Amino acid sequence: MFGVVSLRTAPLVRLLSPACFQTVSVRGRKSRNDPKAKSKADRVKVPPPVDLAEMVVLKERFTQYELIIRALRAEFKEEMLRQRYEEEVGSLAEEKARHEAEEHRMLMAWNDAENERLRKIREQRVKQEQEQEELKRLQAALALEKRMEEYIKEKELEILTLQEESKSFITLDNLEQRIEDALDNPKNYNFAIDKEGRIVKRTAQK
């Protein structure tokens, strides 16, 4: 019914055997299932003796300790509750409200003084800016007026120059005279000049 276990499956069988789950004993220690040692087989555990007088004294002192601790806790709790009540509705609350009102008044006074100081600084700065802007506008107006005067002087000079040049203009009245002058005084424009503008060579007029 069961096949023969081969050599390949032998390690698996050994791993699944109950022997592999046994705990390894440690030297110097006993397991739970080990019996009592022979040297301690007849040993009986006897509690240490208790002194009745000492036990009564210790019990009384422990009772007094509990009473003192309970009283101290009650005292601390009552003081904390009284302090909390006074902070909420008692004299401390009034003192706290008065202190807060005084602090608020001082802070408002400081705020008003600071606002006044900043207002003066701002007004002075705005005044300086207005003066600088007015000075810039005045300088711009003076510069514009100066440029206009220079422009007018330049145009007046151009007009005077043009009037002076108009005396040599050719008109219908002096047309014949200018033609005669040109024929009587011919000009030769066929010449060469150097870099300084001097005539260095002139072609003879034919």
Residue pairs with C-beta under 8 A, 6 or more apart in sequence:
5 13
14 20
23 31
25 31
83 92
86 92
86 93
87 93
87 96
170 178
186 205
188 202
188 203
188 204
188 205
190 202
190 203
190 205
191 199
191 201
191 202
191 203
192 199
192 200
192 201
192 202
193 199
193 200
194 200
